[in-house]
Amino acid sequence: MLHGLFTYGAIKDIGLGYKTGYLLLIGVVLKVSYEQVFGAGQQITEMIGARVATEAHLVGVISGIIVFICIFSLQAILKRTR
């Protein structure tokens, strides 16, 4: 959930012209990509006492992108019909 919101916010920032949105998006994509290749860090796993659900982080990022596309498309359709 958090990764999806973070991704959506970064893309929204890019759409609004904030250059920091690019840094946020690159950061979350690199983090999730790293987790997919190498897994979660051992320190994090030990700290929370459970396996980190890296797949959920990937699904969150993808969901954030999909939600942004849906909202953007809906706004474009509504603009055209007015």
Secondary structure, DSSP 8 states (H G I E B T S, - for coil): -HHHHHHHHHHHHHHTT-THHHHHHHHHHHHHHHHHHH-S-HHHHHHHTS---HHHHHHHHHHHHHHHHHHHHHHHHHHHH-
